[in-house]
Amino acid sequence: MKMVRGLAVKTEQEYGANPLTVRETGHYKKEYIESFVDKWDSLIDWERRAKSEGEFFIETLRQHGAKKVLDVATGTGFHSVMLSKAGFEVTSVDGSQEMLSKAFENARSHGQMLRTIHSDWRWLNKHVHDLYDAVICLGNSFTHLHHDNDRRKSLAEFYATLRHDGMLILDQRNYDALLDHQIKPTHNFYYCGQDVRAYPEHIDSSLARFCYEFTDGAQFHLNMFPLRKSYVTRLMSEVGFQNVTTYGDFQETFRDAEPDFYIHVAEKSYVEKEDETS
Ligand SMILES: C[S@@+](CC[C@H](N)C(=O)[O-])C[C@H]1O[C@@H](n2cnc3c(N)ncnc32)[C@H](O)[C@@H]1O
């Protein structure tokens, strides 16, 4: 703990005596401490990430006619900034004040002024009082929710803040491959930084603990919930989303074990099936 402007600031992540027992949804706030947030951009490397993603999100949003976007997992602001630069009207939400401050700074250095809202997804609509064409929850963020009821509640909050024909884009690491021991994650898409090693330290059916090791010796962890793809798409449908389409590493066709990341694109607009009306 150090003091900054009279406030106590955490300098180390807190996991207690047995880190593997930490499986709480609210714990992300203790994980994204200032020193980790400061290093986050060398983990994701904006330039390389922009190259690897290409125009995928911009094109997908435009295809759906989305203009007004709520980035609910802003982090250090990568997508908020990219989308603002591309002409979208973006509002940036995060439950971590450290992340939002960093995002604001990053956006300023890219000539953008972010509209930020500090909120946890579970009570998003307490703080967000507008409707959006699209909600994006990217960078394997949904994995921070450790319990089924938190995931349902958050998806319901995302749904509620969308216009009647809005859309959700939510991505996740391919945990199926990790849980089934099929592949090791690569560095190709999300965590593109060259001076960091990110690897799973522990995996079981309700915990994926990742270690992030930087060349200067700094080491951080994240305790996440290993989401199975079929579970996430089912949950999205159960909450009311329609037409859930899944991409693997930005491709429409893929073999399940191959992608590092899945990107789910879902719609809110409800189309009645003919056989259900007859
Ligand atoms: C892995 S980071 C991803 C950030 C960014 N989207 C990216 O791709 O670089 C996850 C972000 O989600 C936020 N987050 C996690 N759980 C949250 C919750 N329950 N409510 C609001 N924000 C949350 C964290 O604070 C963090 O900024």
The ligand as an SDF file (V2000), in Angstrom:
LIG
                    3D

 27 29  0  0  0  0  0  0  0  0999 V2000
   -9.5970   -8.1430  -19.5240 C   0  0  0  0  0  0  0  0  0  0  0  0
   -9.9890   -6.4370  -19.2730 S   0  0  0  0  0  0  0  0  0  0  0  0
  -10.3910   -6.0600  -20.9560 C   0  0  0  0  0  0  0  0  0  0  0  0
  -10.3600   -4.6390  -21.2680 C   0  0  0  0  0  0  0  0  0  0  0  0
  -10.5280   -4.2370  -22.7260 C   0  0  0  0  0  0  0  0  0  0  0  0
  -11.8700   -4.5020  -23.2120 N   0  0  0  0  0  0  0  0  0  0  0  0
   -9.5060   -4.8650  -23.6260 C   0  0  0  0  0  0  0  0  0  0  0  0
   -9.9050   -5.6420  -24.4950 O   0  0  0  0  0  0  0  0  0  0  0  0
   -8.3290   -4.5640  -23.5180 O   0  0  0  0  0  0  0  0  0  0  0  0
  -11.5470   -6.6140  -18.4770 C   0  0  0  0  0  0  0  0  0  0  0  0
  -12.2170   -5.3280  -18.0660 C   0  0  0  0  0  0  0  0  0  0  0  0
  -13.5290   -5.6140  -17.5910 O   0  0  0  0  0  0  0  0  0  0  0  0
  -13.7820   -4.8940  -16.3990 C   0  0  0  0  0  0  0  0  0  0  0  0
  -14.7500   -5.6460  -15.5950 N   0  0  0  0  0  0  0  0  0  0  0  0
  -14.6320   -6.9190  -15.1530 C   0  0  0  0  0  0  0  0  0  0  0  0
  -15.7320   -7.2840  -14.4770 N   0  0  0  0  0  0  0  0  0  0  0  0
  -16.5670   -6.2060  -14.4660 C   0  0  0  0  0  0  0  0  0  0  0  0
  -17.8630   -5.9650  -13.9230 C   0  0  0  0  0  0  0  0  0  0  0  0
  -18.5010   -6.8880  -13.2060 N   0  0  0  0  0  0  0  0  0  0  0  0
  -18.4160   -4.7580  -14.1350 N   0  0  0  0  0  0  0  0  0  0  0  0
  -17.7640   -3.7920  -14.8350 C   0  0  0  0  0  0  0  0  0  0  0  0
  -16.5330   -3.9620  -15.3740 N   0  0  0  0  0  0  0  0  0  0  0  0
  -15.9430   -5.1710  -15.1930 C   0  0  0  0  0  0  0  0  0  0  0  0
  -12.4330   -4.7980  -15.7230 C   0  0  0  0  0  0  0  0  0  0  0  0
  -12.3650   -3.7390  -14.8000 O   0  0  0  0  0  0  0  0  0  0  0  0
  -11.4910   -4.6300  -16.9140 C   0  0  0  0  0  0  0  0  0  0  0  0
  -11.2650   -3.2950  -17.2430 O   0  0  0  0  0  0  0  0  0  0  0  0
  1  2  1  0
  2  3  1  0
  2 10  1  0
  3  4  1  0
  4  5  1  0
  5  6  1  0
  5  7  1  0
  7  8  2  0
  7  9  1  0
 10 11  1  0
 11 12  1  0
 11 26  1  0
 12 13  1  0
 13 14  1  0
 13 24  1  0
 14 15  1  0
 14 23  1  0
 15 16  2  0
 16 17  1  0
 17 18  1  0
 17 23  2  0
 18 19  1  0
 18 20  2  0
 20 21  1  0
 21 22  2  0
 22 23  1  0
 24 25  1  0
 24 26  1  0
 26 27  1  0
M  CHG  2   2   1   9  -1
M  END
$$$$
